[in-house]
Amino acid sequence: MQVLAPAKINLSLKILGPRSDEFHEIETLIAPISLHDEIKIEGRSSKHGIEFRCDDPSVPQGDDNLAVRGARAFFKKTKMKSGVLIELKKKIPHGAGLGGGSSDAASTLMALNELFETKLPREALAKMAGDIGSDVPFFIFQSAAICKGRGELVSPTKLRKPLFILLLKPQFGVPTAWAYSQWRHSREIPRVSYSAQKFAGQTFLNDLERPVFEKFGFLAQLKMWLLEQPEVGAALMSGSGSTVFAVMREGADAELLATRARAEFDPELWTCAARTL
């Protein structure tokens, strides 16, 4: 069985405050996008256990991998005695704020539920997903959604219209836990805009820009440069970064903008034109 695991962007992310469990209370509007990982899953005899392969050597292996943890959670919940081979073809960059690992875990859960015909309801899958990671339940619902709590309380919604975006990511990543830990005591950088942007019927805002931009000034420069470009209606960091995305105006050429961005900042800048699903 082959499945696609979509990336996500946060169109807005508000931090409401720290919680007693070391997480933060948030409210975020997330949309799945057309960039995706590819996962191939094959059932095997139980003696094989869970075997994981990936074409990207930088991806965590074993129980450090969220797809593997998804498979373990599935077999524990269903009490099934079976093995599985998970082959992951990675397209979503690691440490990018695009939810690649979380999407891989959710897609693995849903694929196993279909492969073994266990017929677990979406709510049961979402509960299992929440134990794997805060972003994982969002991907179970396969829809744009408003997520609350630490991110695990998912309310599916619809965007007013599809958004065409350009993703831009430098060579470095940003650890999510670090970004949240710095939020409370971080400060704004002068001449950088953090305020809400309104475009295409959406409001774009990310409270994690403050701590991340304070340490990674490159991302602040990238966002401000994008906002100056005539093709761009809004620009925002996704999640905890390090991806910044530009929302394109109607008819704008995302590849042309990507070429200019690489010339301006870094020839090795990773870019990808995509759209919300």
Buried (B, 14 or more C-beta within 10 A) or exposed (E): EEBEBBBBBBBBBBBEEBEEEEBBBBBBBBBBBBBBBBBBBBBEEEEEBBBBEBEEEEBBEEEEBBBBBBBBBBBEBBEBEBBBBBBBBBBBBBBBBBBBBBBBBBBBBBBBBBBBEBEBEBEBBBBBBBEBBBBBBBBBBBBBBBBBBBBBBBEEEEBEEEBBBBBBBBEEBBEBEEBBBBBEEBEEBEEBEBEEBEBBEBEBBBBBBBBBBBBBEBBBBBBBBBBEBEBBBBBBBBBBBBBBBBBBBEEBEBEEBBEEBBEEBBEEBBBBBBBBB
